Amino acid sequence: MRVVRGPATPARTPGGPRRLGLPVAVAVAAGPGGRPLTVADDPVDAVRESWLVEDRGWTAQPLRRRYWEVVTTGGRDLVIFRDLEEGGWYRQR
């Protein structure tokens, strides 16, 4: 398992508003079909849903992400995603 960090995105632009909900790199072990098995060493108890987001395909930086809403055995409800362009797993909230 390898954690890949994406490009640094400033939380606040000078003189501008602060961005909320920025993705944070997280360690995920995945099984068949990319289904998350653990998130930060916390086993996944249930997958609530999964969805695919594809956008900006006409640009030099297309966006392709597979999102998962999971519940861990520790009781956390998490939204995580796999960046399908550059690799790496991220926690959205």
N, C-alpha and C positions, 0 to 999 in steps of 0.2 A: 504494500500500500504506500502510495506517495502523495504527499500534500503539495499542491502547486499553488503558489500565490499569484494572483492576477496583478495587473498594473495598479499602482497606488492611486487612489482617487481621493483628493482632498475632501475632508468633511465640511470644510467651509472655504468658500472663495473669498478673497479679500474684499471686504465691504458688502458681501452678499449673504444670502441665507445659508444656514447650516443644512446639509443633506441628511435625511433620516433614512434608516433602514438599509445602510450600506452593507453589502455582502461581506462576510468574514470567512476566511479560509478555515476549513474543519477537516479532521481526519475521518474518512468513511471507508469501511470495508463493505464491498458490494458482492452480491452473488449473481446467479443467472439472470440475464436480462437487465443487469445493472441495479437490481433491487438492493437497497441499503440493508445491511445486516447489523452493523454497529455504527454509531455516531459518537466520536470522541470516546471510544471504548465502552459506551453505554449500549447494550443490545437493543435492537429495534423489536418491539413487541407487536406492533401493527402498522400497516400502511393504510392511511385513510384515503389517499388518492394520489395520482400521478398525472402530470400533464406536460406537454411539449410546447415550448415557445420558440418560434423562428421569426426573426425580423431583420430588417436592414440587409437583406440578401443582395441588394443592388449596390451596396457600398463596399469599401475596402475593409470594413470591420463588421461582418455579419454577426448576428446574435443567434446562437442556438443553445438552448438550455433544456434539460430534462429536470423538472421539479418533482419533489416528493414531499408530501405531508406525512410525517411519521410520529408515532408515539413510542417512546422508549420505555424499557422496564423500570427506569427511574421515575416515570410519570411525566416526562417532558413532552410537550406537543411542539414539534419543530417543523419548519419548512426549510428544506435543503435543496440544492440543485447541483447538477454536474454540468460544467461548461463543456459543451460538445465540440467547440472550436479549438480551444486551447488546453482542455483537460482541467482537472482539479475539481474539488468539491467545495461548496460554500454554504454557509448558514445564512438564511435571509432574515429570519427573526428568531 
